[in-house]
Amino acid sequence: VVSGLDHIMVFTMVQGPNDKPVIHQRTYYVKLKKNPNNSNIPVPFLLPCGPDMDFDIRRSLLAEPDLWKEALKQPQSSHAKKRKIKNLSTNLFGETVGRLHLERQDIAMSIGRKSKALRRAEKAQADEERAALEAELANEKESMGAEFRQQFGFDEEETESRRFKKIKK
């Protein structure tokens, strides 16, 4: 019965001097010991551990009725009608059911963090695309050079080198 308790606070009221009541407050630590009767149920022992206090009741007069009424007043907001919570209802089984209204989510924009392996794969793919594009440009330049040579009888690069020679002279 006391397996979940480790501390106990005991309040006792006794008649004190001058016919005024005194309240004693004592705190105990619960220690469970083995039952000497070979029972499986442990025996609780109370060990005082403090704090211990004695309360003297010095005033036992009630306030005037109008002052008492004033002291018990509560703000109007606590007595106000509770607002109905929208989109909540209770079904036949007593379960509370609510309805949520959410905007349509753009899943493409909410991409999570990419792993390193994916970033490496994307980088490798971009490098392959760049290499393929450069190879295509080189092939195109070569074919354009062949057309130029066929049309004019010399390479386009030779004209540029001749121009530089004229400028240097």
Phi and psi in radians as a Rosetta constraint file:
Dihedral C 1 N 2 CA 2 C 2 CIRCULARHARMONIC -1.781 0.35
Dihedral N 2 CA 2 C 2 N 3 CIRCULARHARMONIC 0.336 0.35
Dihedral C 2 N 3 CA 3 C 3 CIRCULARHARMONIC -1.150 0.35
Dihedral N 3 CA 3 C 3 N 4 CIRCULARHARMONIC -0.461 0.35
Dihedral C 3 N 4 CA 4 C 4 CIRCULARHARMONIC -1.566 0.35
Dihedral N 4 CA 4 C 4 N 5 CIRCULARHARMONIC -0.116 0.35
Dihedral C 4 N 5 CA 5 C 5 CIRCULARHARMONIC -1.688 0.35
Dihedral N 5 CA 5 C 5 N 6 CIRCULARHARMONIC 2.410 0.35
Dihedral C 5 N 6 CA 6 C 6 CIRCULARHARMONIC -2.161 0.35
Dihedral N 6 CA 6 C 6 N 7 CIRCULARHARMONIC -0.354 0.35
Dihedral C 6 N 7 CA 7 C 7 CIRCULARHARMONIC -2.312 0.35
Dihedral N 7 CA 7 C 7 N 8 CIRCULARHARMONIC 2.544 0.35
Dihedral C 7 N 8 CA 8 C 8 CIRCULARHARMONIC -2.296 0.35
Dihedral N 8 CA 8 C 8 N 9 CIRCULARHARMONIC 2.335 0.35
Dihedral C 8 N 9 CA 9 C 9 CIRCULARHARMONIC -1.902 0.35
Dihedral N 9 CA 9 C 9 N 10 CIRCULARHARMONIC 2.211 0.35
Dihedral C 9 N 10 CA 10 C 10 CIRCULARHARMONIC -1.996 0.35
Dihedral N 10 CA 10 C 10 N 11 CIRCULARHARMONIC 2.241 0.35
Dihedral C 10 N 11 CA 11 C 11 CIRCULARHARMONIC -1.976 0.35
Dihedral N 11 CA 11 C 11 N 12 CIRCULARHARMONIC 2.203 0.35
Dihedral C 11 N 12 CA 12 C 12 CIRCULARHARMONIC -2.248 0.35
Dihedral N 12 CA 12 C 12 N 13 CIRCULARHARMONIC 2.329 0.35
Dihedral C 12 N 13 CA 13 C 13 CIRCULARHARMONIC -1.926 0.35
Dihedral N 13 CA 13 C 13 N 14 CIRCULARHARMONIC 2.213 0.35
Dihedral C 13 N 14 CA 14 C 14 CIRCULARHARMONIC -2.287 0.35
Dihedral N 14 CA 14 C 14 N 15 CIRCULARHARMONIC 2.805 0.35
Dihedral C 14 N 15 CA 15 C 15 CIRCULARHARMONIC -1.376 0.35
Dihedral N 15 CA 15 C 15 N 16 CIRCULARHARMONIC 2.123 0.35
Dihedral C 15 N 16 CA 16 C 16 CIRCULARHARMONIC -1.691 0.35
Dihedral N 16 CA 16 C 16 N 17 CIRCULARHARMONIC -2.984 0.35
Dihedral C 16 N 17 CA 17 C 17 CIRCULARHARMONIC -1.126 0.35
Dihedral N 17 CA 17 C 17 N 18 CIRCULARHARMONIC 2.699 0.35
Dihedral C 17 N 18 CA 18 C 18 CIRCULARHARMONIC 1.116 0.35
Dihedral N 18 CA 18 C 18 N 19 CIRCULARHARMONIC 0.454 0.35
Dihedral C 18 N 19 CA 19 C 19 CIRCULARHARMONIC 0.975 0.35
Dihedral N 19 CA 19 C 19 N 20 CIRCULARHARMONIC 0.481 0.35
Dihedral C 19 N 20 CA 20 C 20 CIRCULARHARMONIC -1.886 0.35
Dihedral N 20 CA 20 C 20 N 21 CIRCULARHARMONIC 2.408 0.35
Dihedral C 20 N 21 CA 21 C 21 CIRCULARHARMONIC -1.245 0.35
Dihedral N 21 CA 21 C 21 N 22 CIRCULARHARMONIC 2.613 0.35
Dihedral C 21 N 22 CA 22 C 22 CIRCULARHARMONIC -2.179 0.35
Dihedral N 22 CA 22 C 22 N 23 CIRCULARHARMONIC 2.353 0.35
Dihedral C 22 N 23 CA 23 C 23 CIRCULARHARMONIC -1.883 0.35
Dihedral N 23 CA 23 C 23 N 24 CIRCULARHARMONIC 2.125 0.35
Dihedral C 23 N 24 CA 24 C 24 CIRCULARHARMONIC -1.733 0.35
Dihedral N 24 CA 24 C 24 N 25 CIRCULARHARMONIC 2.252 0.35
Dihedral C 24 N 25 CA 25 C 25 CIRCULARHARMONIC -2.006 0.35
Dihedral N 25 CA 25 C 25 N 26 CIRCULARHARMONIC 2.153 0.35
Dihedral C 25 N 26 CA 26 C 26 CIRCULARHARMONIC -2.225 0.35
Dihedral N 26 CA 26 C 26 N 27 CIRCULARHARMONIC 2.528 0.35
Dihedral C 26 N 27 CA 27 C 27 CIRCULARHARMONIC -2.078 0.35
Dihedral N 27 CA 27 C 27 N 28 CIRCULARHARMONIC 2.319 0.35
Dihedral C 27 N 28 CA 28 C 28 CIRCULARHARMONIC -2.231 0.35
Dihedral N 28 CA 28 C 28 N 29 CIRCULARHARMONIC 2.601 0.35
Dihedral C 28 N 29 CA 29 C 29 CIRCULARHARMONIC -1.713 0.35
Dihedral N 29 CA 29 C 29 N 30 CIRCULARHARMONIC 2.296 0.35
Dihedral C 29 N 30 CA 30 C 30 CIRCULARHARMONIC -1.623 0.35
Dihedral N 30 CA 30 C 30 N 31 CIRCULARHARMONIC 2.115 0.35
Dihedral C 30 N 31 CA 31 C 31 CIRCULARHARMONIC -2.024 0.35
Dihedral N 31 CA 31 C 31 N 32 CIRCULARHARMONIC 2.175 0.35
Dihedral C 31 N 32 CA 32 C 32 CIRCULARHARMONIC -1.628 0.35
Dihedral N 32 CA 32 C 32 N 33 CIRCULARHARMONIC 2.185 0.35
Dihedral C 32 N 33 CA 33 C 33 CIRCULARHARMONIC -2.069 0.35
Dihedral N 33 CA 33 C 33 N 34 CIRCULARHARMONIC 2.801 0.35
Dihedral C 33 N 34 CA 34 C 34 CIRCULARHARMONIC -1.170 0.35
Dihedral N 34 CA 34 C 34 N 35 CIRCULARHARMONIC 2.417 0.35
Dihedral C 34 N 35 CA 35 C 35 CIRCULARHARMONIC -1.282 0.35
Dihedral N 35 CA 35 C 35 N 36 CIRCULARHARMONIC 2.231 0.35
Dihedral C 35 N 36 CA 36 C 36 CIRCULARHARMONIC -1.194 0.35
Dihedral N 36 CA 36 C 36 N 37 CIRCULARHARMONIC -0.270 0.35
Dihedral C 36 N 37 CA 37 C 37 CIRCULARHARMONIC -1.533 0.35
Dihedral N 37 CA 37 C 37 N 38 CIRCULARHARMONIC 0.325 0.35
Dihedral C 37 N 38 CA 38 C 38 CIRCULARHARMONIC 1.028 0.35
Dihedral N 38 CA 38 C 38 N 39 CIRCULARHARMONIC 0.537 0.35
Dihedral C 38 N 39 CA 39 C 39 CIRCULARHARMONIC -1.610 0.35
Dihedral N 39 CA 39 C 39 N 40 CIRCULARHARMONIC 2.697 0.35
Dihedral C 39 N 40 CA 40 C 40 CIRCULARHARMONIC -1.335 0.35
Dihedral N 40 CA 40 C 40 N 41 CIRCULARHARMONIC -0.263 0.35
Dihedral C 40 N 41 CA 41 C 41 CIRCULARHARMONIC -1.493 0.35
Dihedral N 41 CA 41 C 41 N 42 CIRCULARHARMONIC 2.125 0.35
Dihedral C 41 N 42 CA 42 C 42 CIRCULARHARMONIC -1.288 0.35
Dihedral N 42 CA 42 C 42 N 43 CIRCULARHARMONIC 2.747 0.35
Dihedral C 42 N 43 CA 43 C 43 CIRCULARHARMONIC -1.762 0.35
Dihedral N 43 CA 43 C 43 N 44 CIRCULARHARMONIC 2.202 0.35
Dihedral C 43 N 44 CA 44 C 44 CIRCULARHARMONIC -1.422 0.35
Dihedral N 44 CA 44 C 44 N 45 CIRCULARHARMONIC 2.388 0.35
Dihedral C 44 N 45 CA 45 C 45 CIRCULARHARMONIC -2.076 0.35
Dihedral N 45 CA 45 C 45 N 46 CIRCULARHARMONIC 2.367 0.35
Dihedral C 45 N 46 CA 46 C 46 CIRCULARHARMONIC -1.719 0.35
Dihedral N 46 CA 46 C 46 N 47 CIRCULARHARMONIC 2.164 0.35
Dihedral C 46 N 47 CA 47 C 47 CIRCULARHARMONIC -1.986 0.35
Dihedral N 47 CA 47 C 47 N 48 CIRCULARHARMONIC 2.155 0.35
Dihedral C 47 N 48 CA 48 C 48 CIRCULARHARMONIC -1.120 0.35
Dihedral N 48 CA 48 C 48 N 49 CIRCULARHARMONIC 2.342 0.35
Dihedral C 48 N 49 CA 49 C 49 CIRCULARHARMONIC -2.307 0.35
Dihedral N 49 CA 49 C 49 N 50 CIRCULARHARMONIC -0.071 0.35
Dihedral C 49 N 50 CA 50 C 50 CIRCULARHARMONIC 1.300 0.35
Dihedral N 50 CA 50 C 50 N 51 CIRCULARHARMONIC 2.912 0.35
Dihedral C 50 N 51 CA 51 C 51 CIRCULARHARMONIC -1.354 0.35
Dihedral N 51 CA 51 C 51 N 52 CIRCULARHARMONIC 2.567 0.35
Dihedral C 51 N 52 CA 52 C 52 CIRCULARHARMONIC -2.002 0.35
Dihedral N 52 CA 52 C 52 N 53 CIRCULARHARMONIC 2.382 0.35
Dihedral C 52 N 53 CA 53 C 53 CIRCULARHARMONIC -2.409 0.35
Dihedral N 53 CA 53 C 53 N 54 CIRCULARHARMONIC 2.665 0.35
Dihedral C 53 N 54 CA 54 C 54 CIRCULARHARMONIC -2.122 0.35
Dihedral N 54 CA 54 C 54 N 55 CIRCULARHARMONIC 2.180 0.35
Dihedral C 54 N 55 CA 55 C 55 CIRCULARHARMONIC -1.857 0.35
Dihedral N 55 CA 55 C 55 N 56 CIRCULARHARMONIC 2.176 0.35
Dihedral C 55 N 56 CA 56 C 56 CIRCULARHARMONIC -1.725 0.35
Dihedral N 56 CA 56 C 56 N 57 CIRCULARHARMONIC 2.258 0.35
Dihedral C 56 N 57 CA 57 C 57 CIRCULARHARMONIC -1.543 0.35
Dihedral N 57 CA 57 C 57 N 58 CIRCULARHARMONIC 1.967 0.35
Dihedral C 57 N 58 CA 58 C 58 CIRCULARHARMONIC -1.735 0.35
Dihedral N 58 CA 58 C 58 N 59 CIRCULARHARMONIC -0.465 0.35
Dihedral C 58 N 59 CA 59 C 59 CIRCULARHARMONIC -2.228 0.35
Dihedral N 59 CA 59 C 59 N 60 CIRCULARHARMONIC 2.207 0.35
Dihedral C 59 N 60 CA 60 C 60 CIRCULARHARMONIC -2.244 0.35
Dihedral N 60 CA 60 C 60 N 61 CIRCULARHARMONIC 0.361 0.35
Dihedral C 60 N 61 CA 61 C 61 CIRCULARHARMONIC -1.539 0.35
Dihedral N 61 CA 61 C 61 N 62 CIRCULARHARMONIC 2.460 0.35
Dihedral C 61 N 62 CA 62 C 62 CIRCULARHARMONIC -1.502 0.35
Dihedral N 62 CA 62 C 62 N 63 CIRCULARHARMONIC 2.699 0.35
Dihedral C 62 N 63 CA 63 C 63 CIRCULARHARMONIC -1.276 0.35
Dihedral N 63 CA 63 C 63 N 64 CIRCULARHARMONIC 2.904 0.35
Dihedral C 63 N 64 CA 64 C 64 CIRCULARHARMONIC -1.051 0.35
Dihedral N 64 CA 64 C 64 N 65 CIRCULARHARMONIC 2.597 0.35
Dihedral C 64 N 65 CA 65 C 65 CIRCULARHARMONIC -0.987 0.35
Dihedral N 65 CA 65 C 65 N 66 CIRCULARHARMONIC -0.735 0.35
Dihedral C 65 N 66 CA 66 C 66 CIRCULARHARMONIC -1.225 0.35
Dihedral N 66 CA 66 C 66 N 67 CIRCULARHARMONIC -0.631 0.35
Dihedral C 66 N 67 CA 67 C 67 CIRCULARHARMONIC -1.203 0.35
Dihedral N 67 CA 67 C 67 N 68 CIRCULARHARMONIC -0.685 0.35
Dihedral C 67 N 68 CA 68 C 68 CIRCULARHARMONIC -1.061 0.35
Dihedral N 68 CA 68 C 68 N 69 CIRCULARHARMONIC -0.761 0.35
Dihedral C 68 N 69 CA 69 C 69 CIRCULARHARMONIC -1.131 0.35
Dihedral N 69 CA 69 C 69 N 70 CIRCULARHARMONIC -0.721 0.35
Dihedral C 69 N 70 CA 70 C 70 CIRCULARHARMONIC -1.110 0.35
Dihedral N 70 CA 70 C 70 N 71 CIRCULARHARMONIC -0.687 0.35
Dihedral C 70 N 71 CA 71 C 71 CIRCULARHARMONIC -1.199 0.35
Dihedral N 71 CA 71 C 71 N 72 CIRCULARHARMONIC -0.513 0.35
Dihedral C 71 N 72 CA 72 C 72 CIRCULARHARMONIC -1.524 0.35
Dihedral N 72 CA 72 C 72 N 73 CIRCULARHARMONIC -0.026 0.35
Dihedral C 72 N 73 CA 73 C 73 CIRCULARHARMONIC -1.134 0.35
Dihedral N 73 CA 73 C 73 N 74 CIRCULARHARMONIC 2.490 0.35
Dihedral C 73 N 74 CA 74 C 74 CIRCULARHARMONIC -2.126 0.35
Dihedral N 74 CA 74 C 74 N 75 CIRCULARHARMONIC 2.658 0.35
Dihedral C 74 N 75 CA 75 C 75 CIRCULARHARMONIC -1.065 0.35
Dihedral N 75 CA 75 C 75 N 76 CIRCULARHARMONIC 2.666 0.35
Dihedral C 75 N 76 CA 76 C 76 CIRCULARHARMONIC -1.137 0.35
Dihedral N 76 CA 76 C 76 N 77 CIRCULARHARMONIC -0.494 0.35
Dihedral C 76 N 77 CA 77 C 77 CIRCULARHARMONIC -1.086 0.35
Dihedral N 77 CA 77 C 77 N 78 CIRCULARHARMONIC -0.535 0.35
Dihedral C 77 N 78 CA 78 C 78 CIRCULARHARMONIC -1.298 0.35
Dihedral N 78 CA 78 C 78 N 79 CIRCULARHARMONIC -0.413 0.35
Dihedral C 78 N 79 CA 79 C 79 CIRCULARHARMONIC -1.595 0.35
Dihedral N 79 CA 79 C 79 N 80 CIRCULARHARMONIC -0.193 0.35
Dihedral C 79 N 80 CA 80 C 80 CIRCULARHARMONIC -1.118 0.35
Dihedral N 80 CA 80 C 80 N 81 CIRCULARHARMONIC 2.707 0.35
Dihedral C 80 N 81 CA 81 C 81 CIRCULARHARMONIC -1.113 0.35
Dihedral N 81 CA 81 C 81 N 82 CIRCULARHARMONIC 2.426 0.35
Dihedral C 81 N 82 CA 82 C 82 CIRCULARHARMONIC -1.287 0.35
Dihedral N 82 CA 82 C 82 N 83 CIRCULARHARMONIC 2.384 0.35
Dihedral C 82 N 83 CA 83 C 83 CIRCULARHARMONIC -1.252 0.35
Dihedral N 83 CA 83 C 83 N 84 CIRCULARHARMONIC 2.484 0.35
Dihedral C 83 N 84 CA 84 C 84 CIRCULARHARMONIC -1.248 0.35
Dihedral N 84 CA 84 C 84 N 85 CIRCULARHARMONIC 2.315 0.35
Dihedral C 84 N 85 CA 85 C 85 CIRCULARHARMONIC -1.455 0.35
Dihedral N 85 CA 85 C 85 N 86 CIRCULARHARMONIC 2.113 0.35
Dihedral C 85 N 86 CA 86 C 86 CIRCULARHARMONIC -1.286 0.35
Dihedral N 86 CA 86 C 86 N 87 CIRCULARHARMONIC 2.695 0.35
Dihedral C 86 N 87 CA 87 C 87 CIRCULARHARMONIC 1.092 0.35
Dihedral N 87 CA 87 C 87 N 88 CIRCULARHARMONIC 0.392 0.35
Dihedral C 87 N 88 CA 88 C 88 CIRCULARHARMONIC -2.146 0.35
Dihedral N 88 CA 88 C 88 N 89 CIRCULARHARMONIC 2.400 0.35
Dihedral C 88 N 89 CA 89 C 89 CIRCULARHARMONIC -2.584 0.35
Dihedral N 89 CA 89 C 89 N 90 CIRCULARHARMONIC 2.925 0.35
Dihedral C 89 N 90 CA 90 C 90 CIRCULARHARMONIC -2.037 0.35
Dihedral N 90 CA 90 C 90 N 91 CIRCULARHARMONIC 2.286 0.35
Dihedral C 90 N 91 CA 91 C 91 CIRCULARHARMONIC -1.514 0.35
Dihedral N 91 CA 91 C 91 N 92 CIRCULARHARMONIC -3.050 0.35
Dihedral C 91 N 92 CA 92 C 92 CIRCULARHARMONIC -1.083 0.35
Dihedral N 92 CA 92 C 92 N 93 CIRCULARHARMONIC -0.457 0.35
Dihedral C 92 N 93 CA 93 C 93 CIRCULARHARMONIC -1.572 0.35
Dihedral N 93 CA 93 C 93 N 94 CIRCULARHARMONIC 0.033 0.35
Dihedral C 93 N 94 CA 94 C 94 CIRCULARHARMONIC 1.488 0.35
Dihedral N 94 CA 94 C 94 N 95 CIRCULARHARMONIC 0.173 0.35
Dihedral C 94 N 95 CA 95 C 95 CIRCULARHARMONIC -1.508 0.35
Dihedral N 95 CA 95 C 95 N 96 CIRCULARHARMONIC 2.454 0.35
Dihedral C 95 N 96 CA 96 C 96 CIRCULARHARMONIC -1.463 0.35
Dihedral N 96 CA 96 C 96 N 97 CIRCULARHARMONIC 2.222 0.35
Dihedral C 96 N 97 CA 97 C 97 CIRCULARHARMONIC -2.061 0.35
Dihedral N 97 CA 97 C 97 N 98 CIRCULARHARMONIC 2.295 0.35
Dihedral C 97 N 98 CA 98 C 98 CIRCULARHARMONIC -2.136 0.35
Dihedral N 98 CA 98 C 98 N 99 CIRCULARHARMONIC 2.741 0.35
Dihedral C 98 N 99 CA 99 C 99 CIRCULARHARMONIC -2.073 0.35
Dihedral N 99 CA 99 C 99 N 100 CIRCULARHARMONIC 2.259 0.35
Dihedral C 99 N 100 CA 100 C 100 CIRCULARHARMONIC -1.845 0.35
Dihedral N 100 CA 100 C 100 N 101 CIRCULARHARMONIC 2.464 0.35
Dihedral C 100 N 101 CA 101 C 101 CIRCULARHARMONIC -2.025 0.35
Dihedral N 101 CA 101 C 101 N 102 CIRCULARHARMONIC 1.890 0.35
Dihedral C 101 N 102 CA 102 C 102 CIRCULARHARMONIC -2.071 0.35
Dihedral N 102 CA 102 C 102 N 103 CIRCULARHARMONIC 2.598 0.35
Dihedral C 102 N 103 CA 103 C 103 CIRCULARHARMONIC -1.291 0.35
Dihedral N 103 CA 103 C 103 N 104 CIRCULARHARMONIC 2.772 0.35
Dihedral C 103 N 104 CA 104 C 104 CIRCULARHARMONIC -1.160 0.35
Dihedral N 104 CA 104 C 104 N 105 CIRCULARHARMONIC 2.319 0.35
Dihedral C 104 N 105 CA 105 C 105 CIRCULARHARMONIC -1.639 0.35
Dihedral N 105 CA 105 C 105 N 106 CIRCULARHARMONIC 2.431 0.35
Dihedral C 105 N 106 CA 106 C 106 CIRCULARHARMONIC -1.604 0.35
Dihedral N 106 CA 106 C 106 N 107 CIRCULARHARMONIC 1.769 0.35
Dihedral C 106 N 107 CA 107 C 107 CIRCULARHARMONIC -1.206 0.35
Dihedral N 107 CA 107 C 107 N 108 CIRCULARHARMONIC -0.535 0.35
Dihedral C 107 N 108 CA 108 C 108 CIRCULARHARMONIC -1.120 0.35
Dihedral N 108 CA 108 C 108 N 109 CIRCULARHARMONIC -0.559 0.35
Dihedral C 108 N 109 CA 109 C 109 CIRCULARHARMONIC -1.428 0.35
Dihedral N 109 CA 109 C 109 N 110 CIRCULARHARMONIC -0.341 0.35
Dihedral C 109 N 110 CA 110 C 110 CIRCULARHARMONIC -1.772 0.35
Dihedral N 110 CA 110 C 110 N 111 CIRCULARHARMONIC 0.826 0.35
Dihedral C 110 N 111 CA 111 C 111 CIRCULARHARMONIC -1.303 0.35
Dihedral N 111 CA 111 C 111 N 112 CIRCULARHARMONIC 2.324 0.35
Dihedral C 111 N 112 CA 112 C 112 CIRCULARHARMONIC -1.293 0.35
Dihedral N 112 CA 112 C 112 N 113 CIRCULARHARMONIC -3.035 0.35
Dihedral C 112 N 113 CA 113 C 113 CIRCULARHARMONIC -1.231 0.35
Dihedral N 113 CA 113 C 113 N 114 CIRCULARHARMONIC 2.345 0.35
Dihedral C 113 N 114 CA 114 C 114 CIRCULARHARMONIC -1.474 0.35
Dihedral N 114 CA 114 C 114 N 115 CIRCULARHARMONIC 2.565 0.35
Dihedral C 114 N 115 CA 115 C 115 CIRCULARHARMONIC -1.420 0.35
Dihedral N 115 CA 115 C 115 N 116 CIRCULARHARMONIC 2.847 0.35
Dihedral C 115 N 116 CA 116 C 116 CIRCULARHARMONIC -1.080 0.35
Dihedral N 116 CA 116 C 116 N 117 CIRCULARHARMONIC -0.662 0.35
Dihedral C 116 N 117 CA 117 C 117 CIRCULARHARMONIC -1.078 0.35
Dihedral N 117 CA 117 C 117 N 118 CIRCULARHARMONIC -0.711 0.35
Dihedral C 117 N 118 CA 118 C 118 CIRCULARHARMONIC -1.159 0.35
Dihedral N 118 CA 118 C 118 N 119 CIRCULARHARMONIC -0.714 0.35
Dihedral C 118 N 119 CA 119 C 119 CIRCULARHARMONIC -1.113 0.35
Dihedral N 119 CA 119 C 119 N 120 CIRCULARHARMONIC -0.699 0.35
Dihedral C 119 N 120 CA 120 C 120 CIRCULARHARMONIC -1.107 0.35
Dihedral N 120 CA 120 C 120 N 121 CIRCULARHARMONIC -0.745 0.35
Dihedral C 120 N 121 CA 121 C 121 CIRCULARHARMONIC -1.106 0.35
Dihedral N 121 CA 121 C 121 N 122 CIRCULARHARMONIC -0.741 0.35
Dihedral C 121 N 122 CA 122 C 122 CIRCULARHARMONIC -1.120 0.35
Dihedral N 122 CA 122 C 122 N 123 CIRCULARHARMONIC -0.705 0.35
Dihedral C 122 N 123 CA 123 C 123 CIRCULARHARMONIC -1.127 0.35
Dihedral N 123 CA 123 C 123 N 124 CIRCULARHARMONIC -0.747 0.35
Dihedral C 123 N 124 CA 124 C 124 CIRCULARHARMONIC -1.100 0.35
Dihedral N 124 CA 124 C 124 N 125 CIRCULARHARMONIC -0.709 0.35
Dihedral C 124 N 125 CA 125 C 125 CIRCULARHARMONIC -1.152 0.35
Dihedral N 125 CA 125 C 125 N 126 CIRCULARHARMONIC -0.723 0.35
Dihedral C 125 N 126 CA 126 C 126 CIRCULARHARMONIC -1.122 0.35
Dihedral N 126 CA 126 C 126 N 127 CIRCULARHARMONIC -0.689 0.35
Dihedral C 126 N 127 CA 127 C 127 CIRCULARHARMONIC -1.106 0.35
Dihedral N 127 CA 127 C 127 N 128 CIRCULARHARMONIC -0.725 0.35
Dihedral C 127 N 128 CA 128 C 128 CIRCULARHARMONIC -1.099 0.35
Dihedral N 128 CA 128 C 128 N 129 CIRCULARHARMONIC -0.761 0.35
Dihedral C 128 N 129 CA 129 C 129 CIRCULARHARMONIC -1.107 0.35
Dihedral N 129 CA 129 C 129 N 130 CIRCULARHARMONIC -0.732 0.35
Dihedral C 129 N 130 CA 130 C 130 CIRCULARHARMONIC -1.109 0.35
Dihedral N 130 CA 130 C 130 N 131 CIRCULARHARMONIC -0.751 0.35
Dihedral C 130 N 131 CA 131 C 131 CIRCULARHARMONIC -1.117 0.35
Dihedral N 131 CA 131 C 131 N 132 CIRCULARHARMONIC -0.712 0.35
Dihedral C 131 N 132 CA 132 C 132 CIRCULARHARMONIC -1.130 0.35
Dihedral N 132 CA 132 C 132 N 133 CIRCULARHARMONIC -0.699 0.35
Dihedral C 132 N 133 CA 133 C 133 CIRCULARHARMONIC -1.149 0.35
Dihedral N 133 CA 133 C 133 N 134 CIRCULARHARMONIC -0.748 0.35
Dihedral C 133 N 134 CA 134 C 134 CIRCULARHARMONIC -1.128 0.35
Dihedral N 134 CA 134 C 134 N 135 CIRCULARHARMONIC -0.689 0.35
Dihedral C 134 N 135 CA 135 C 135 CIRCULARHARMONIC -1.121 0.35
Dihedral N 135 CA 135 C 135 N 136 CIRCULARHARMONIC -0.703 0.35
Dihedral C 135 N 136 CA 136 C 136 CIRCULARHARMONIC -1.143 0.35
Dihedral N 136 CA 136 C 136 N 137 CIRCULARHARMONIC -0.723 0.35
Dihedral C 136 N 137 CA 137 C 137 CIRCULARHARMONIC -1.122 0.35
Dihedral N 137 CA 137 C 137 N 138 CIRCULARHARMONIC -0.692 0.35
Dihedral C 137 N 138 CA 138 C 138 CIRCULARHARMONIC -1.117 0.35
Dihedral N 138 CA 138 C 138 N 139 CIRCULARHARMONIC -0.742 0.35
Dihedral C 138 N 139 CA 139 C 139 CIRCULARHARMONIC -1.095 0.35
Dihedral N 139 CA 139 C 139 N 140 CIRCULARHARMONIC -0.719 0.35
Dihedral C 139 N 140 CA 140 C 140 CIRCULARHARMONIC -1.147 0.35
Dihedral N 140 CA 140 C 140 N 141 CIRCULARHARMONIC -0.716 0.35
Dihedral C 140 N 141 CA 141 C 141 CIRCULARHARMONIC -1.132 0.35
Dihedral N 141 CA 141 C 141 N 142 CIRCULARHARMONIC -0.686 0.35
Dihedral C 141 N 142 CA 142 C 142 CIRCULARHARMONIC -1.116 0.35
Dihedral N 142 CA 142 C 142 N 143 CIRCULARHARMONIC -0.768 0.35
Dihedral C 142 N 143 CA 143 C 143 CIRCULARHARMONIC -1.185 0.35
Dihedral N 143 CA 143 C 143 N 144 CIRCULARHARMONIC -0.628 0.35
Dihedral C 143 N 144 CA 144 C 144 CIRCULARHARMONIC -1.157 0.35
Dihedral N 144 CA 144 C 144 N 145 CIRCULARHARMONIC -0.682 0.35
Dihedral C 144 N 145 CA 145 C 145 CIRCULARHARMONIC -1.122 0.35
Dihedral N 145 CA 145 C 145 N 146 CIRCULARHARMONIC -0.680 0.35
Dihedral C 145 N 146 CA 146 C 146 CIRCULARHARMONIC -1.128 0.35
Dihedral N 146 CA 146 C 146 N 147 CIRCULARHARMONIC -0.716 0.35
Dihedral C 146 N 147 CA 147 C 147 CIRCULARHARMONIC -1.118 0.35
Dihedral N 147 CA 147 C 147 N 148 CIRCULARHARMONIC -0.725 0.35
Dihedral C 147 N 148 CA 148 C 148 CIRCULARHARMONIC -1.103 0.35
Dihedral N 148 CA 148 C 148 N 149 CIRCULARHARMONIC -0.783 0.35
Dihedral C 148 N 149 CA 149 C 149 CIRCULARHARMONIC -1.103 0.35
Dihedral N 149 CA 149 C 149 N 150 CIRCULARHARMONIC -0.696 0.35
Dihedral C 149 N 150 CA 150 C 150 CIRCULARHARMONIC -1.178 0.35
Dihedral N 150 CA 150 C 150 N 151 CIRCULARHARMONIC -0.644 0.35
Dihedral C 150 N 151 CA 151 C 151 CIRCULARHARMONIC -1.367 0.35
Dihedral N 151 CA 151 C 151 N 152 CIRCULARHARMONIC -0.749 0.35
Dihedral C 151 N 152 CA 152 C 152 CIRCULARHARMONIC -1.875 0.35
Dihedral N 152 CA 152 C 152 N 153 CIRCULARHARMONIC -0.254 0.35
Dihedral C 152 N 153 CA 153 C 153 CIRCULARHARMONIC 1.573 0.35
Dihedral N 153 CA 153 C 153 N 154 CIRCULARHARMONIC -0.016 0.35
Dihedral C 153 N 154 CA 154 C 154 CIRCULARHARMONIC -2.580 0.35
Dihedral N 154 CA 154 C 154 N 155 CIRCULARHARMONIC 2.926 0.35
Dihedral C 154 N 155 CA 155 C 155 CIRCULARHARMONIC -1.368 0.35
Dihedral N 155 CA 155 C 155 N 156 CIRCULARHARMONIC 2.669 0.35
Dihedral C 155 N 156 CA 156 C 156 CIRCULARHARMONIC -1.165 0.35
Dihedral N 156 CA 156 C 156 N 157 CIRCULARHARMONIC -0.541 0.35
Dihedral C 156 N 157 CA 157 C 157 CIRCULARHARMONIC -1.169 0.35
Dihedral N 157 CA 157 C 157 N 158 CIRCULARHARMONIC -0.555 0.35
Dihedral C 157 N 158 CA 158 C 158 CIRCULARHARMONIC -1.133 0.35
Dihedral N 158 CA 158 C 158 N 159 CIRCULARHARMONIC -0.630 0.35
Dihedral C 158 N 159 CA 159 C 159 CIRCULARHARMONIC -1.153 0.35
Dihedral N 159 CA 159 C 159 N 160 CIRCULARHARMONIC -0.677 0.35
Dihedral C 159 N 160 CA 160 C 160 CIRCULARHARMONIC -1.176 0.35
Dihedral N 160 CA 160 C 160 N 161 CIRCULARHARMONIC -0.716 0.35
Dihedral C 160 N 161 CA 161 C 161 CIRCULARHARMONIC -1.174 0.35
Dihedral N 161 CA 161 C 161 N 162 CIRCULARHARMONIC -0.626 0.35
Dihedral C 161 N 162 CA 162 C 162 CIRCULARHARMONIC -1.128 0.35
Dihedral N 162 CA 162 C 162 N 163 CIRCULARHARMONIC -0.703 0.35
Dihedral C 162 N 163 CA 163 C 163 CIRCULARHARMONIC -1.082 0.35
Dihedral N 163 CA 163 C 163 N 164 CIRCULARHARMONIC -0.751 0.35
Dihedral C 163 N 164 CA 164 C 164 CIRCULARHARMONIC -1.157 0.35
Dihedral N 164 CA 164 C 164 N 165 CIRCULARHARMONIC -0.620 0.35
Dihedral C 164 N 165 CA 165 C 165 CIRCULARHARMONIC -1.141 0.35
Dihedral N 165 CA 165 C 165 N 166 CIRCULARHARMONIC -0.699 0.35
Dihedral C 165 N 166 CA 166 C 166 CIRCULARHARMONIC -1.143 0.35
Dihedral N 166 CA 166 C 166 N 167 CIRCULARHARMONIC -0.682 0.35
Dihedral C 166 N 167 CA 167 C 167 CIRCULARHARMONIC -1.189 0.35
Dihedral N 167 CA 167 C 167 N 168 CIRCULARHARMONIC -0.664 0.35
Dihedral C 167 N 168 CA 168 C 168 CIRCULARHARMONIC -1.204 0.35
Dihedral N 168 CA 168 C 168 N 169 CIRCULARHARMONIC -0.588 0.35
